[in-house]
Amino acid sequence: MTIIERGYLEKLFHMDSGYVLTFSDTTFGHFMADAVGIDIHNHKYQSQGSSKAKKLRAFWTLEPDHLAGKAVTALIEYMEAHPLSDEISSEQNKLIETCKSIGHRLLAGKVNFDPLKQTAAAFEARHLAEQIRRMEQCVQSDPALAIGTAKELIETCCKTILAQRGKSLPGKPDIPELTKATLKELKLVPDAVEDSARGSDIIKRLLQNLGTIGNNLAELRGLYGTGHGKLAHSETLTPRHARLAVGAASTLTTFLFDTHRETAS
């Protein structure tokens, strides 16, 4: 977020007097927890002071752009639902549109974790929820950790599904074994698709590709991610690589959990 963008946002949210819109400390805490899942009153956001405005400025400084964008977008939606006055000037409308554009820019490239979060809540999977939180926070700041966690996410997903179906694998299976067993249990293998089904060839190819996501992430983690050390050229890894890995893992695990839920006997 640039200094100019901050200026526009601070003006829109009336932060010059230390406040943020019409929030009290309590309502602002509840709002930020609901909007972005953080405790805005945590001591780490009080480096500049304890007012709501100063905490929000610290949040913008400390957190990755996509989280800042999520908060900005939520605040604008709140402001539009609870306008400070009945009449909005053309200048105010222009400021609102400018700030919406800032929010969209900050959100660009964001991985949508919402479906996966809902899945974690539905299965009461605390470990899964922690992995999602870690990926969400590290995509921008630590791509290697995000990639390592993406691989662990698939492992957790497969182990959870197999355990719930009474098909846990013995010993310490690696990710290819876990993925293969889970896809077979959920009948998500090419052989399970009847040749007479419309588009069967396409479906079979998709299922074959599905099975390689976990293997490819494991290889990528070995080269760049956490857990096996980093090579000298690991600095070439960027947030866009992490978004690709995390996005693929999130899509796969959401699909597997959805299939597990829909086909459970």
Secondary structure, 3 states (H helix, E strand, C coil): CCHHHHHHHHHHCCCCCCCCCCCCHHHHHHHHHHHHCCCCCCHHHCCCCCCHHHHHHHHHHHCCHHHHHHHHHHHHHHHHHCCCCCCCCHHHHHHHHHHHHHHHHHHCCCCCCHHHHHHHHHCCCHHHHHHHHHHHHHHHHCHHHHHHHHHHHHHHHHHHHHHHCCCCCCCCCCHHHHHHHHHHHCCCCHHHCCCCCCCHHHHHHHHHHHHHHHHHHHHHHHHCCCCCCCCCCHHHCCHHHHHHHHHHHHHHHHHHHHHHHHHCC
